[in-house]
């Protein structure tokens, strides 16, 4: 009987079967959509758990290493002032001091990537911070790479820690330089004001801490290799890198600093044509 109903053309029963099939598909689609939302929620929850785990571990590791470093660097510093030891031994002690300072810098970057560390907030002129970073990095440019920067006049200040922001901007510039190593020859930096309403919230890697009306927008655009989609989803993960092992804290540190300042980041990229990283910070 069911088979016969399928051949009755436009008769009543056949229409009813069609409606039933449509309703079944609609119900199935709703079920699939519900499963998709659940998977997204679980993925976000898992990512949040990973971030919290990393943050707690990084804070603990940084604390323990700092405690050890204080004693080691202090002892080496005192020993170098001992005039009774040879010049060769003094030089070796200075190497220990230098290595200790490098470890201390790594520990700080680790803490910043974990959104930890001590921040001293005050009104900051971001254009001055950017100028300082560009001047310091321009002497380390790969051969043939050019940097152009454009800064709007009379910019508002941001509430922030100038030293931490400097580290974040430096890491962002270095990332752009490295993206141009195999292809590309130009990095363009822009700093200006933007209304929060003009930014698509779906493009943000995370929402703003509050609801700012006016933002300082700093974009770093390169014409290098671009960012593949599979890399995009992990690009701010600590120690994730497409380069050689031992890297991967730079962009994670940038993300951590921006978050602590209540800001967010967007990335627009076309593979083999370049990428634009934009930082948005609430303006005073």
N, C-alpha and C positions, 0 to 999 in steps of 0.2 A: 504493500500500500504506500509506503514511503517513496518507493521508486516511481510509482505512478504519479504521485503528486508533483514530482520534479518535471513532468512532461505536460503539464496542463497550461502552459503558456502564461497568459495574464489573468487566469482565473483567480478567484478569491483565495483559495488555499495556497496557491503558489506565491502570491503576494505576501501572505502571512509568513510563509517560510523564509522569504527574502528579508522581511523585517526582523524575524527572529535571528537570522544569520547576522544581520547588521548590528542588532543589539548585542549579540554574542561577541562580535569583533570589537564593538565599543567597550564592552565590559573587559575584554581581554587587554585592550589598549590601556584602559584605566589601571588595570592590575600591573601592567608593565611599567607605566609611568610611576606608580606607587613604589615599585621595586627599585626603579632608577633613583628616586628621591631618597629611599632608605640607603642605597649604596653610597650616594653622595654624602649623606649625613655620617655614615660609618667611616668613609674615607677621611672626611674632615676631622672627625673625632680621633681617628688613628693618627693623623698628622699632628693634631694638637697634643696628643699623648707623647708622640716622639719628641716634639719641641720641648715640652715640659721636662721629659726625661733628660734630654741633652742639656737643658738649662741647669737643672739641678746637679748633674754630673760635672758640667763645666765649672760651675761655681765652686764645688767641692775641690776639684782638681786645682783650680787657680789658687784657692786659699792655701792648700797644702804646699804647692810649689813656691808660692810667695814666701811662706814661712821658712822654707829651706834656703831660698835665695838670699834672704836678708842676712842670715848668718854667713853663708859662703862668700858673698860679695863683700861684706863687711870685713871678714877675716883677710881676704885677699888685698883689700885696700889698705888695711893696717900693715900688712906684711911688706907692701911695696915701699912703705916709708921707713923701713928698717935699713939703715945705711950699712949695716954689717953684712948684708947679703950681696951676692955678686950681681953684676949688671944683667947677666943672662937670666938669672932667677927672677929678677925684677920684671924683665920683659915677659917671661912666662906667666907671672902673676897678673900682669896687665892683660894678657890674652884670656886669662880666667875671668877677669872683670868684664872684658868685652863680651865673652860668651854669656856671662850672667845677665848683662844688659839685653842681649838678643833674646834670651829666654824670657826675661821680664816683659819685653815687647810682645812676644808670642802670647804670653799669659793674658796680657791686656786685650789683645785682639780676640782671644778666645772668650773672655768675659763680655766684650762688646757684642760678639756674635750671639751670645746667650742672653742678650738684653739685660746684662748685669753691669756691675761697675758703679763707681761713684761719679755722679754728674753734678756740675756746678752751673746752674742755669742763670743766665742774665741776658740782657738785650744784646743781640749779635748782628753785626753787619755782614751778611752772607756774601756780599760782593767783595769785601775785603778778604774774607776767608778764601774765596775762589781765586782771587788774584794771587794770593800767597801760594796756593797749591799749584797753579799753572806755572808760576815763575820757578818753583822748585823742580817741577817735572819736565819743563821744556828742555833742560840740559840733558835729560835721559831719553829723549825721543829716538826711536829707531830711525835709521837713515831713510830719508825721503818722505817721512811723515810730517804733515803740517797740522797745527792746531789753530783754529780761529775761535774767538769768543766774542759774544755780544751780550752786553749788560744794559738793562734799562736804567734810566736815571731816577733819582729820588725814590729808591726802593724802601719799603718799610722794613723794620727789623724783625727778627724772629727771637723767640725765647729759647735759648739753647746753650750748649756747652761748645764753645768755639774750637777747642782742641779735639773733641770727639767728632765734630762735623768736618774738621779738616781731614781727619783720618778716613772718614767715610767718602769724602769727595776724591781724595787721592786714590783710594781703591777703585772707584768708579772710572777715573781717568786711565789708570793702569789697565783695567779690563778692556777699555776701548782701544788703547795702544796695542795690546796683545791680539785683539780681534783683527787688527790690520797687518799682522806680521806676514801672513801668506798672501793677502790681497787687500787692496785699499790703501789710501794715502792721505786721508783727511779725517780729522776729528773736529766737530763743531759743537761748541758749548754755548748754551743760551741761559740767561738768568732774567726772569721777569715776574710780573704779577699776573695771577689768573683767578677768576671767580670759581668758587667751588662748584657752582651750578653748571659750569661748562664742562666738567669732567664726568665721563661715563663711569659710574661706580662699578660696572662689570669689568672694566679694564684694570681696576686697582687690584694689587696682589692681596691686600687686606684693607678693611674699612678704616676710616679715620677714627681716632680715639674719641673726638668730639665732633661737632658739626660746624666746622669753620666756614666763614663767608668769603674770606680773602686768603689766598695762598701764594707763597713764593714758589715758583716753578723753576727748577734747574734741570735742563735736559743735556745729555751727552750723546751726540749722534756720530756714528762712524759709518764708513762705507766699506766695511770689512766683510767677514764671512757670514754674518748673521747668526741667529740663534734657532736651531732646530726645535720643533715642537716637543720632542721627547726630552730635550735639555731644559726647555723653558719651565717645565713643572718642577724641576729640582734645582733650579739655578741659584736659589738662596739657601739651599741646604748646606750646613757646615761640612767642610771637607769634600764636598762634591766638586769635581773638576774634570774637564775634558783634556786637561794638559797632563803634565807628569805628576806622579805621586808627591805628596808633601805640600800641595797647594789646596786652595778651596776655602780659605777663610776670608778672603777680601770682600766678595759680594755678600757673604753671610754677615760680616761685620757691618757693612753698609746698611743692610736691612735692619739689623739690630739697633743701630744708632738712629735711623729714621723712625722706627717704631717708638723708641724712647722719647722722641721729640713730637710724638702725636701725628706723624706724617705717614705717607704711603708712597708707593712706587708703581709705575707702569712701564711696560716694555712693548715696543712695537718693532717687529723684525720681518725682513724678507730675506730668506736664505740666499747667500752668495751676493747680496746687495747691501747688507748692513743692518744695524739695529740702533734704536733710540731708547735710552734709559732715561726716565724722567722722575725726579724726586719732587714731591709736593710737601711743603711744610707750612703749618698755620702761621700767618703773619700777625704781627702785633697791631 
